[in-house]
Structure formats: C-alpha cells, structure tokens
C-alpha cells in the first residue's frame, strides 16, 4: 500500500523561491533577456491580433446572417401583414359604397346614416391603444388572429339589422374594433423583422391596404347586386376569417430582455416631444377630411355630376389604386437618405389639401377621377411606410407599438367627426361644397404644421458601442460607422431633437 507524502511549508517556500520567471532570472538588459522579451512581445501581439480577428469575424458573421433579418421568414411576415391590411382596408375604406345603399334601405338623414361608416373607421382607430397593449403582452400573431374573429362576428350580426342603430353597434363598433386590432401589429411585426430595408418592407405590406381599397368597392357593388346588403355582410364576414390565416404567418421576432426593460420608460418619454404632439394633431385634421371624402364623395358626385353607382364605386377604387402605388413608391423614396420621410409626408398632404379645396369646382367625372388619384397619394402618405418611419425617428423602434397606438387614437377623433358634420352641413345648406372647402382647409393646415419637424427635427449625433453591441442591438437612424483599433464602433445616427 502506497503512502502519499505532502510537502511541508518550508519545502513549498523553497520551491517557490527556487523558481524565477525567465526575464527575472536573466534580466532585461542581458542578451538572453532581450531575446525573451522580443519573443514575448511577438506572442502578445499575435494573440491580440488573433483575438481581434476572431471578434471581427464573429461580428461580421452576425451582421451577415443573424441580424440581417431580411430572410425567407421575414418575407412570409410581410405577406401576412399585407394580407391582413388588404382585407381590413378594403372593408374600412369602401363604406362609401354602402352609405348610398343604407340611405335607401333605412330612409334616415344623411348625417345619421353617415355615422355607420364613420364609426367603423373611428372605432378601429380608437381600439389601437388596446391593440398596442395586447401586442406588448401577447404578441402580434395573437392580436391579428383575434381581429379576424371579431370582424367576422360583427359582420354576421349586421345581417340581422333592421335599423341603423344596430348597425352602429355591429358594423361600426364590433367590426370597427376588429379592424383596429390589425393596424398596429401589422406595422410593428414588419418593423421588427427589417432594419436596413425597413421602409421598402413597410411599403410592400402597406401598399396591400391600397390594393384592398381598390378591389373592394367593385366587389361590394357586384355582391350588392347579387345578394343584397345582408348577403354581402355574410360573405365579407367569411372573407374576414382569412385574417386569422394572415396572423398565423406572423412568427414572433426575437426581442432582447434589455429592450423589454427600457420600453416603458421610452413609451412615456414621447409625451415630452413636441414633434410627436404636432404629428398627432396633424393626423386629427387629415382624418377629419378623410372621413368626409370616403363617405360623401360618391354622393357628391351623384348630385353634382350625375354619375351612376358603378362610376361612384370607381372613384373609391381610384383612391385605392393610387394609395397602392403611393405606399410602395414612398417606401422606395424613403430609402434615399437625402429625402427625409417627413418631407415627403408634408408635400403630399399639402397637395391633397389643395385638391380637396378644388372638389366643389369639379363638374365632370374625369376631374373627379383625377382628384381621387391625387387624394389616394395623400392618403398613402398617412398610412404607408412614411408614418411608421417618422414615429421610429421620434420615439425609437421599441416604442413603435405604443406611439403608433396613441397616434391612431388621435386619428379616431377626426374620423368620427368628419362625415357626420358634413352630413349635417348638407342638411343645413343642401350642398356638399362647404364640407369639401372645410376638409381641404384642414388638410392644408395639417401639412403646414409639419414644417416644424421638417425644419428643426433632425440633427446628427454619435454613439460609441462595441462591435458586438452594434450587431446584436439595432441602432436606429444608422447612416454609417467607423471601427477603431480597440474594436469599438462610432455610429453616426440621426435623431429627433426634443424641443
């Protein structure tokens, strides 16, 4: 049996004292010491170079694969968001076709009947803050699938309506809330999946909403002729279930814990930003006019120009067609760094306002078609890639869900008031001219308001982060970077100045 012997303290001390590092043993000034020092420096340099190379390779790999979210999964998400927006915008912005039918079906005043379509859009916008809360808690997929169920229930209940008051609830409130549950998650999920080409991706998904606005008016016209308005509601309810399919395609994007922790503070900070308040009231004014145009343009054209039902639905389809073109085109334009999204946004608001002011002077179907195309471009600026991009510049990507939800709540104020006020004005003066003058003036004013963000909003600033942080975390407003020898990145970004 063997015996293990442990050295005592004195022997341990002797061992420690007998050992000296080579440089200490030979000295720095001896030939051997100088050679050893040279070898050590070369080894340290090689080790640092290897470490830096490995770190840069790792960072570049993350940049090329992990953090460049433009992949097949992201493309499927864009398709899902586009499908949901196609159906929701088709339902919301074709209510002007149904408005004429409801006037004949229920024999109510124009102001009272206008509440049906106005409530649909307004309740959708008002539900957006609730949608934002649900998105932050349960994710975009769940909220979009829930919206499909709610819209279908609202449409099915509407088939049994015998008066406008039940339609206020079933079509206006229930279906409206369902539509409102799509706007925020459809934009948030696309923004999360894309960073470098975000405006293009948003342009692709949101332009599908314009396509829906183009396709639904003639579809409704055909369904109304074949199945009456009750059967039409039932069919649209069945179509709305496809929103559940769209939601299922929205695979949740990865969100880091650090972003979750700071989201609440960033959400509240937007209320200190004057540019956010300007943007909110800009939307209120524009949506007031939008409510007038989408509900009353067809009726105005019938009275003033003498067009038929098919031509009336064609006006709304033209708005939808140019909304489709505008949203995709603005997404491409926003990629040009010299063109700020807020500048494009302001220009087309002003053009849309001037066109709306000219509507009372239009005495032919061709002129109204031209106006519809112009207004479609202005509306594309509101609901396409530009608005989310402006919000991200103001509040950051982490706060997009909250800031967008609150903004859409503001939109509901204008949306719920515009059409009923225009209907009341018609009953008072037997003319739509004052309503369109008022709507046009509001759109022009909304465009002028955006001069403040355009002139004072942007400044350049610098952030210093590690390469690893740079590729793992999104740097908003990224324009360029420069890496120093220590592996840190100087990132040049554009931020909104808080006034």
C-alpha positions in Angstrom: 0.0 0.0 0.0 1.5 3.3 -1.1 1.9 6.3 1.0 1.2 9.9 -0.3 3.6 12.5 1.1 2.6 16.2 1.1 5.4 18.8 1.2 5.6 20.9 4.3 5.5 24.7 4.3 9.2 25.1 4.3 9.7 22.9 1.3 6.9 24.8 -0.5 8.7 28.0 0.2 11.9 26.6 -1.1 10.2 25.5 -4.3 8.6 29.0 -4.8 11.9 30.7 -4.1 13.9 28.5 -6.4 11.6 29.3 -9.3 12.1 32.6 -11.2 10.5 33.7 -14.4 13.0 33.7 -17.3 13.1 37.5 -17.6 13.7 37.9 -13.9 16.3 35.2 -13.9 18.3 36.6 -16.8 17.4 40.3 -16.5 16.0 42.6 -19.2 19.4 44.0 -20.2 21.2 40.7 -20.9 21.2 39.3 -24.5 19.1 36.3 -23.4 16.7 38.6 -21.6 16.3 40.9 -24.6 15.6 37.9 -26.8 13.0 36.5 -24.4 11.4 40.0 -24.2 11.2 40.2 -28.0 9.6 36.7 -28.2 7.1 37.7 -25.5 6.1 40.9 -27.3 5.6 39.0 -30.6 3.5 36.4 -28.8 1.3 39.0 -27.2 0.9 40.8 -30.5 -0.1 37.6 -32.3 -2.5 36.7 -29.5 -4.2 40.2 -29.7 -4.3 40.0 -33.5 -5.9 36.6 -33.3 -8.5 37.8 -30.7 -9.3 40.9 -32.8 -9.7 38.8 -35.9 -11.9 36.3 -34.2 -14.1 39.1 -32.8 -14.4 40.8 -36.1 -15.2 37.6 -37.9 -17.8 36.8 -35.3 -19.3 40.3 -35.6 -19.3 40.2 -39.4 -21.0 36.8 -39.4 -23.7 38.2 -37.1 -24.1 41.1 -39.4 -24.4 38.9 -42.5 -26.7 36.3 -41.0 -28.1 36.8 -37.5 -29.0 40.4 -37.5 -29.9 41.0 -41.2 -33.5 40.0 -40.8 -34.3 40.2 -44.5 -34.8 36.5 -45.0 -37.5 34.0 -46.0 -39.2 34.2 -42.7 -39.4 38.0 -42.9 -40.8 37.7 -46.4 -43.6 35.5 -45.1 -44.3 38.0 -42.4 -44.6 40.8 -45.0 -47.1 38.7 -46.9 -49.1 38.0 -43.8 -49.2 41.7 -42.8 -50.1 42.6 -46.4 -53.0 40.1 -46.5 -54.4 41.4 -43.2 -54.2 45.0 -44.3 -55.7 44.1 -47.7 -58.9 42.9 -46.1 -59.1 45.5 -43.3 -58.5 48.5 -45.6 -60.9 47.0 -48.2 -63.7 46.8 -45.6 -62.9 50.2 -43.9 -62.5 52.4 -47.0 -65.3 51.0 -49.1 -68.0 52.1 -46.7 -68.9 54.9 -49.0 -70.4 52.3 -51.4 -72.6 51.0 -48.6 -73.6 54.5 -47.4 -75.7 55.1 -50.5 -77.4 51.7 -50.0 -78.2 52.4 -46.3 -79.7 55.8 -47.3 -82.3 53.9 -49.4 -82.7 51.0 -47.0 -83.5 52.9 -43.8 -84.6 56.3 -45.0 -82.7 58.2 -42.3 -81.0 61.6 -42.6 -77.6 61.8 -44.3 -75.9 62.9 -41.0 -77.4 60.0 -39.1 -76.6 57.4 -41.8 -73.0 58.7 -42.1 -72.4 57.6 -38.5 -72.3 53.9 -39.7 -69.2 54.2 -41.8 -67.7 56.9 -39.6 -67.9 54.7 -36.5 -66.3 51.8 -38.4 -63.1 53.7 -39.0 -63.2 55.7 -35.8 -63.7 52.7 -33.5 -60.9 50.9 -35.4 -58.6 53.8 -34.7 -59.8 54.2 -31.1 -59.1 50.5 -30.4 -55.4 50.8 -31.4 -54.1 51.7 -27.9 -55.8 48.5 -26.6 -54.2 46.7 -29.6 -50.8 48.1 -28.6 -51.2 46.8 -25.0 -52.2 43.3 -26.3 -49.3 43.3 -28.8 -46.8 44.0 -26.0 -48.3 41.3 -23.8 -49.3 38.5 -26.2 -47.6 39.3 -29.5 -48.6 40.4 -33.0 -49.8 36.9 -34.1 -52.4 36.5 -31.4 -53.8 40.1 -31.8 -54.2 39.7 -35.6 -55.9 36.4 -35.4 -58.2 37.8 -32.7 -59.1 40.6 -35.1 -60.3 38.2 -37.8 -62.7 36.6 -35.4 -64.1 39.9 -34.1 -64.7 41.3 -37.6 -66.5 38.1 -38.7 -68.8 38.2 -35.6 -69.6 41.9 -36.3 -70.4 41.2 -40.0 -72.6 38.2 -39.1 -74.6 40.2 -36.6 -75.0 43.0 -39.2 -77.0 40.7 -41.5 -79.9 40.8 -38.9 -80.0 44.6 -38.6 -83.4 46.2 -39.1 -82.3 49.8 -38.3 -79.2 51.9 -38.3 -78.8 51.7 -34.6 -78.0 48.0 -34.6 -75.5 48.7 -37.5 -73.9 51.4 -35.3 -73.1 48.6 -32.9 -72.4 45.5 -35.1 -70.8 47.1 -38.1 -69.5 50.3 -36.6 -68.3 49.3 -33.2 -67.7 45.5 -33.3 -66.3 45.2 -36.8 -64.5 48.5 -36.3 -62.7 47.3 -33.2 -61.7 44.2 -35.1 -60.3 46.2 -37.9 -58.4 48.4 -35.4 -56.6 45.4 -34.0 -54.7 44.9 -37.3 -53.1 48.3 -37.8 -50.5 48.3 -35.0 -49.3 44.7 -35.1 -49.1 44.6 -38.9 -46.7 47.6 -38.9 -44.8 46.5 -35.7 -44.1 43.0 -36.9 -42.6 44.2 -40.2 -40.6 46.9 -38.5 -39.1 44.3 -36.1 -38.1 42.0 -38.9 -36.4 44.6 -41.0 -33.8 47.3 -40.2 -31.8 48.1 -43.3 -34.7 47.9 -45.8 -37.5 48.7 -43.4 -39.2 51.4 -45.5 -39.3 49.1 -48.5 -40.7 46.3 -46.5 -43.3 48.6 -44.9 -44.1 49.9 -48.4 -44.8 46.4 -49.7 -47.0 45.4 -46.8 -49.0 48.7 -46.5 -49.5 49.0 -50.3 -51.6 45.9 -50.0 -54.0 48.0 -48.0 -54.3 50.3 -51.0 -54.9 47.3 -53.2 -57.7 46.3 -50.9 -59.2 49.8 -51.1 -59.1 49.4 -54.9 -60.6 45.9 -55.1 -63.4 46.0 -52.5 -65.6 48.8 -53.9 -66.3 47.0 -57.2 -66.5 43.7 -55.3 -69.1 45.2 -53.0 -71.1 46.5 -55.9 -71.3 43.1 -57.5 -72.2 41.4 -54.2 -74.9 44.1 -53.5 -76.5 43.5 -56.9 -76.5 39.7 -56.5 -77.1 39.1 -52.8 -78.4 42.4 -51.3 -76.6 44.1 -48.4 -77.5 41.4 -45.9 -75.9 38.6 -48.0 -72.9 40.9 -48.7 -72.2 41.3 -45.0 -72.3 37.5 -44.6 -69.8 37.0 -47.4 -67.5 39.7 -46.2 -67.6 38.0 -42.8 -66.4 34.8 -44.4 -63.6 36.7 -46.2 -62.5 38.3 -42.9 -61.6 34.9 -41.4 -58.6 34.9 -43.8 -57.1 37.5 -41.4 -56.7 34.6 -38.9 -54.5 32.9 -41.6 -52.5 36.1 -42.0 -51.9 36.3 -38.3 -50.7 32.7 -38.2 -48.0 33.7 -40.6 -46.6 36.3 -38.3 -43.9 34.4 -36.5 -42.8 36.4 -33.4 -39.5 38.3 -33.8 -36.8 37.9 -31.2 -36.8 40.8 -28.7 -33.9 41.1 -26.2 -34.6 41.5 -22.5 -32.8 44.8 -22.4 -35.3 46.3 -24.9 -38.2 45.0 -22.8 -36.8 46.6 -19.7 -36.5 50.1 -21.2 -39.7 50.1 -23.2 -42.0 51.5 -20.5 -39.7 54.5 -19.9 -39.3 55.2 -23.6 -43.1 54.9 -24.1 -43.8 57.7 -21.6 -41.0 59.9 -22.9 -42.7 60.5 -26.2 -45.2 62.8 -24.5 -42.4 65.2 -23.8 -41.6 65.5 -27.5 -43.3 68.5 -29.2 -42.9 66.8 -32.7 -45.0 63.9 -31.5 -47.8 66.2 -30.5 -47.7 68.0 -33.8 -47.8 64.7 -35.6 -50.9 63.6 -33.6 -52.9 66.8 -34.4 -51.7 66.6 -37.9 -53.4 63.2 -38.1 -56.6 64.5 -36.5 -57.1 67.2 -39.1 -56.3 64.9 -42.0 -58.6 62.2 -40.8 -61.4 64.7 -40.4 -61.2 65.4 -44.1 -60.6 61.7 -45.0 -63.9 60.8 -43.3 -65.7 63.4 -45.5 -64.1 62.1 -48.7 -64.6 58.4 -48.1 -68.2 58.7 -47.0 -69.6 61.6 -49.1 -67.5 61.8 -52.3 -69.8 59.3 -54.1 -73.0 61.0 -53.0 -71.5 64.4 -54.0 -70.6 63.1 -57.5 -74.1 61.7 -58.0 -75.7 65.0 -57.1 -73.3 67.4 -58.7 -72.1 65.5 -61.8 -74.9 62.9 -62.2 -72.8 59.7 -62.2 -74.3 56.2 -61.6 -73.5 53.7 -58.9 -70.7 51.9 -60.9 -68.9 55.2 -61.6 -69.3 56.2 -57.9 -67.6 52.9 -56.8 -64.9 53.6 -59.4 -63.9 56.8 -57.6 -63.2 54.9 -54.4 -61.3 52.3 -56.4 -59.1 55.0 -57.9 -58.3 56.3 -54.5 -57.3 52.7 -53.5 -55.2 52.2 -56.7 -53.1 55.3 -56.1 -52.9 54.5 -52.4 -51.3 51.2 -53.5 -48.9 52.9 -55.9 -48.1 55.7 -53.4 -47.3 53.4 -50.5 -44.9 51.3 -52.4 -43.3 54.3 -54.1 -42.9 56.2 -50.9 -41.2 53.2 -49.3 -38.6 53.3 -52.1 -38.2 57.1 -51.9 -37.7 56.9 -48.1 -34.6 54.8 -48.7 -32.9 57.8 -50.4 -31.0 59.4 -47.5 -31.3 62.9 -48.8 -35.2 62.6 -48.8 -36.5 62.6 -45.3 -39.8 60.7 -44.8 -41.3 63.7 -43.0 -40.6 65.9 -46.0 -42.3 63.6 -48.5 -45.2 63.3 -46.0 -45.7 67.0 -45.7 -45.6 67.6 -49.5 -48.3 65.2 -50.4 -50.5 66.4 -47.5 -50.4 69.9 -49.0 -51.2 68.5 -52.5 -54.1 66.5 -51.2 -55.5 69.6 -49.3 -55.3 71.8 -52.4 -57.1 69.1 -54.5 -59.8 68.8 -51.9 -60.4 72.5 -51.9 -61.0 72.3 -55.6 -63.6 69.5 -55.5 -66.6 71.9 -55.4 -65.5 73.3 -58.8 -65.2 69.9 -60.5 -68.1 69.4 -62.9 -67.0 66.2 -64.8 -66.3 62.6 -64.0 -62.8 62.9 -65.4 -61.9 65.7 -63.0 -63.2 63.6 -60.1 -61.1 60.6 -61.2 -58.0 62.9 -61.3 -58.8 64.2 -57.8 -59.3 60.6 -56.5 -55.9 59.7 -57.8 -54.3 62.7 -56.0 -56.1 62.0 -52.8 -55.0 58.4 -53.0 -51.4 59.6 -53.0 -52.0 61.9 -50.0 -53.7 59.0 -48.1 -50.7 56.8 -49.0 -48.5 59.2 -47.1 -50.7 58.8 -44.0 -50.9 55.1 -43.8 -47.9 53.7 -45.6 -44.2 53.4 -44.9 -43.7 57.1 -44.1 -45.7 57.3 -40.8 -44.0 54.3 -39.1 -40.6 55.6 -40.2 -41.3 59.1 -38.8 -42.5 57.5 -35.5 -39.4 55.4 -35.3 -37.3 58.5 -35.8 -39.2 60.3 -33.0 -39.7 57.5 -30.4 -37.5 54.6 -31.5 -38.4 51.1 -32.6 -39.0 49.8 -29.1 -41.8 52.4 -28.6 -43.4 52.0 -32.0 -46.3 49.9 -30.8 -47.2 52.4 -28.1 -46.6 55.6 -30.1 -48.5 54.2 -33.1 -51.4 53.1 -31.0 -51.8 56.5 -29.3 -51.4 58.3 -32.7 -54.2 56.2 -34.2 -56.4 57.1 -31.2 -56.0 60.7 -32.1 -57.0 59.8 -35.7 -60.3 58.5 -34.4 -61.2 62.0 -33.2 -61.1 63.3 -36.7 -62.6 60.2 -38.2 -65.6 60.1 -36.0 -66.5 63.7 -36.6 -65.8 64.4 -40.2 -68.6 62.5 -42.0 -71.5 63.3 -39.6 -70.5 67.0 -39.6 -70.5 67.0 -43.4 -73.9 65.3 -43.4 -75.3 67.9 -41.1 -73.9 70.7 -43.2 -75.6 69.2 -46.3 -78.9 69.0 -44.4 -78.5 72.7 -43.5 -77.3 74.1 -46.8 -78.4 71.4 -49.3 -74.9 71.4 -50.6 -71.6 69.5 -50.1 -69.5 72.4 -51.2 -68.9 73.9 -47.6 -67.9 70.5 -46.4 -65.2 70.0 -49.0 -63.9 73.5 -48.5 -63.7 72.8 -44.8 -62.0 69.4 -45.3 -59.5 70.9 -47.8 -58.5 73.7 -45.5 -57.9 71.2 -42.7 -55.6 69.0 -44.8 -53.6 72.1 -45.9 -53.3 73.2 -42.3 -52.2 69.7 -41.3 -49.4 69.9 -44.0 -48.3 73.3 -42.9 -48.0 72.1 -39.3 -45.3 69.6 -40.4 -43.0 72.5 -41.3 -41.9 72.5 -37.7 -40.5 68.9 -37.7 -39.1 69.4 -41.2 -37.1 72.5 -40.3 -36.0 71.7 -36.8 -36.4 67.9 -36.2 -33.1 66.3 -37.3 -29.6 66.6 -36.1 -26.6 64.3 -36.3 -25.1 62.7 -33.2 -22.6 60.0 -32.4 -22.8 56.8 -30.3 -19.9 54.7 -29.2 -20.7 51.0 -28.8 -18.8 47.7 -29.1 -18.9 45.8 -32.3 -20.8 43.1 -30.5 -23.4 45.5 -29.2 -23.6 47.1 -32.7 -24.5 43.9 -34.4 -26.7 42.5 -31.6 -28.7 45.6 -31.0 -30.4 47.8 -33.6 -29.0 51.3 -33.9 -31.9 53.5 -35.1 -31.3 56.0 -37.8 -28.0 54.4 -38.8 -26.1 56.2 -41.5 -22.5 55.0 -41.2 -19.9 53.6 -38.8 -16.2 53.6 -38.2 -14.3 51.0 -36.2 -11.2 51.8 -34.2 -8.3 49.5 -33.2 -10.0 48.5 -29.9 -13.0 47.0 -31.7 -15.4 49.8 -30.8 -17.7 51.3 -33.3 -18.5 55.0 -33.7 -22.1 55.1 -35.1 -23.4 58.2 -36.8 -27.2 58.4 -36.4 -30.0 60.9 -37.0 -32.2 61.7 -34.0 -35.2 63.9 -33.5 -34.4 66.9 -31.3 -36.8 67.2 -28.3 -37.9 70.9 -28.3 
